[in-house]
Amino acid sequence: MTDGFRESTESWRELLMDLRRRGLKQDPKLAIGDSALGFWTALREVFATTREQRCWVHKTTNVLNALPKSLQEKAKGHLHDIWQAETKAEASAAFDFFVETYRVKLARERDPSERAGERQGRRQVGQGSRGVVDLL
């Protein structure tokens, strides 16, 4: 166990390099984590071939926080349909359903200027804000 400086790139780099020093011979196939930017930057430097995946618990929380409370329970179930799908095709279909169902609602919650644009008859969904696809 080593002390780090919050979640800095330097701290993560030191930890990942220590794995190499202790005998890790090849890059891990997959790394899963939250949105700690320091981790991902260090991972790319130390283990360049490792694939990255965002933690579904953190991802779900971020998406649900961007939705109105009244939609969160139903949306949570639809998010679970994505990561609990048995095949890639089922996951893709669940993802497409989620995007189509919640895109406008997420855009409205994340950027009040988009609500004003829609009231004026202009479709601005996804412009100037992080849309549902970015959150996922």
Number of C-alpha atoms within 10 A of each C-alpha: 4 7 7 13 9 11 12 15 20 16 18 23 21 15 19 18 17 13 13 15 10 8 8 12 9 10 15 13 10 10 16 12 16 14 12 14 14 16 22 20 16 21 24 14 14 18 18 12 14 15 14 14 12 14 13 17 11 13 17 16 12 13 21 20 14 19 19 12 9 8 12 16 10 10 18 14 10 17 21 16 18 21 16 12 14 10 11 11 10 15 18 14 15 20 20 13 16 18 16 12 13 17 17 19 18 24 24 23 16 20 17 11 16 22 19 13 13 13 10 9 8 11 13 17 20 19 12 12 18 15 23 20 13 9 13 14
